[in-house]
Amino acid sequence: MELNQSRLKQGNILIIDDRPEDLQLLAQNLSEKGYTVRGAVKGHMGIKAALSIPPDLILLDIKMPELDGYEVCKRLKSDPQTQNIPVIFLSALDDVWDKVKAFHIGGVDYITKPFQIEEVLARVENQLLIRQLNKQLREQSQQLQVQNQQLQQEIIERRKAEAAAEAASKAKSEFVANMSHELRTPLNAILGFTQILNRDPFISAEQRDYLEIINRSGEHLLELIDNVLELSKIEAGKLTLNETSFDFYRFLDALEEMFHIKAEPKGIYLMFKVDPDVPQYIKTDQQKLRGCLINLIGNAIKFTESGSVNLRVSRRMGNGAGGQGGQGEQLHFEVEDTGPGISAEEINTIFEAFAQAEIGRKSAEGSGLGLAISQRFLKIMGGEITVSSTVGIGTTFQFDIKLAPAAQPEIITKPRQRVIGLDPHQEAYRILVVDDTRENRLLLVKLLEPIGFEVREAENGQEAVTQWLVFQPHLIWMDTRLPVMDGLEAAREIRAREWGEGGQQENDQLPIPHSHTVIIALTASVFEEKRPEILAAGCDDFVRKPFAEEAIFEKMAQYLGVHYIYEDLPEPTTAPWRFNALGEKSDSFFKEKMALMPTNWLIALQRATKNLDEELVLQLIEQIPENNIALADALKDLLDNFRLDVILRLSQLFLNS
Ligand code: ADP
C-alpha cells in the first residue's frame, strides 16, 4: 500500500497538558515537522477542542488538575464523535499499572516523561500511519460492503427473474396441456362417430369415402395438437427420434388424397412427382416427416391462389457438407408452388416460432408454428429446410433426409380386420360406460352394443359407484375428469369396497359385486406422467382419447378374454407410384420453354386442349421450332399419356402470367 508521508505530516494534533513548557516544546517540534498543532492546558478545554475540530491524534497528559488524563480519555472514548481519535498518553507515572490502565481505557500508546522529542515524533508518526492505514482499510471495507450489497441485490433480482421465467414456462406447459385436453375431447366424439358410421353396412361408397376423409382429417388435427405439444417438448429438450419402417408409397398416397380435397376447390393443380428409384419401404421418423410435409404442402396450398403445387421426391447422394442431409444416400423433397412468394426481408424470419410473414398475417389463419416445428423436426432427423422464393412467382421449400431403405417384412402390417360380433360361446359381458359428455358415452354405447355387450351408462363418479353395485359390470370404461366425484376417486371407492374397506356395504344390503371389476381409465390428458396416478387409484389400465375402436376391443380381449367374430377388410391399393411413369417436367421447365412461343400459339393450345381436340394439339406441337424441341417432346409425352389436363393447366398458367 502506498503511503503518502507528506499527507501524514499534515496531520492535525491536539496536545492536552497542564504544563505550558511541555506543551510549548511539543507544539514547536511538531509544527516544525509540518503538523498543525493546537494545545489545551485543561482537560475539559481539550475535550471541547476535540469536539469542535476533531484532530487526527491527541497527546494527553495524565496528571492534571480537575479532570485528569484518564477521565478525559474516558469521555473522549464514550462520545461517538471523538471515540476513534487515537490518544497517546504522556506521563511521569511509569508504574506498569498506570500504563495498563491507560491502554485499558483506550490509549494507543504511552510515553514516559521526561520524553525525548525524537521518540515522541516517531511515535506520533507511527500512530498517524496506523490511523491512516485504518482509515484506508475502513474505506475499502465500506466499498466492499457496498459491492457486496449490490451483488446480493443482483442475485435476488436474478433469482426473481429465474423464478418468473420458470413460472411462465410452467404456466405455458400447463396451458398447452390443458388446451390439448380441451381439443382432444371433442375430437374423440368426431373420430369415434366416424368409426361408428363406418360400420353401417347401408352407407354408400361415396359416403364411406367422405367418412374416411373426416376420419383422416380428424386424425391429422390430432397430430397437429400433438405437434404443439411437441414444440413445447422440443423447447424443454425432450424430443426424441422415433424411427420405424413403413410403406412410403402408401404414406404419400394418403397425403396426396388429403391435400386434393383442399387443392381442388381452389382450382389449384396438385401434383406429387416421385422418381422411379425412390424405394417403397423406408425407415425414418414417419410422424415427423409427415408433420413437415403436411406443413409445407398445406402452406403452399393455403397461400397459392392459382396455378400449381408440386411435391417432388428424388433419391440422391449427400455431399457430406453438413446442412443438406449430410453424407450417404438421401431422399430429397421439394415443395414448389406458384403462390405469392416471400420477400427477401421476411424470408429469414419465417422459421421462428410464432413468426408470420405479411401473407401469413393477411390470411388470418395459422399460428406461425408450422415451419418452426418442421425445422426442428428435420434437425433431429439430420436434415435442414431451405427456401427460395420470388415475390409474384412462387416459393420452393427443400430438404433432405437420410435414406434408410427397409425390407418389406420389417414392416408390421396388421391384417385389416374388423370386429363385427361376439363369439356366442361365452358369457354375457356387462360393461359400464362412465363419462359426463353425452356424446362420448353414446359413442362407446353405439360401438359396444351392436357387437353384443350389455352396456349401461353413468354420468359421474358417484353414479358409477352406484351402477357398479347394482349392475355388477365386468368392466368399466371410466373417464377421469368427472363432476361430483372424479373418475379416479370413483375407482378408489370401488376398490375400497371390493376389499371390504368401504364401510358402507353392510348398510347397502347389496351383494358385493364381482371380486375384481376391470376398470380402464379413459383420459384426454397428454401427460404420460399421469399413468402412475391412474394405476395407483386402482385402474387396471388406461386408453388415451381420442381412441381407435381397435384399442377398445383389444383391451377388452386382453382383460376379459373376450373372443370376437371378425370380418376381413380389403387391403388399400398401393400401386407403384402412379406418376413415376410420366417423367413429368417441372413448371419452371415449361415456363422457360413456353416463354419462347408466341401468345397466339399459347391461346390456340389452350383452346385445343379445352376442346379436347388431340389432333389440333398435335398439330400445334408440330409447329414448335427445332430450337425448342425439348418443349415439343415434353408436350408430346403428356399428350401420349392422356394428360390434356396438365397441358391445359400449363397453357392457362403462362397465359395468366
Ligand atoms: P403459418 O402457416 O401457421 O402462418 P408457418 O410457420 O407454417 O406458419 O409459416 C410462417 C409464415 O411463412 C407464414 O405465415 C407465411 O407468411 C410464410 N409462408 C410459409 N409458406 C409459404 C408459402 N408457400 N408461400 C408464401 N408464404 C409462405
Residues whose N, C-alpha, C, O or C-beta is under 5 A from the ligand:
A	BS01	ADP	N299 A300 F303 G339 G341 I342 I350 A355 Q356 A357 E358 I359 G360 R361 E365 G366 S367 G368 L369 G370 L371 A372 T395
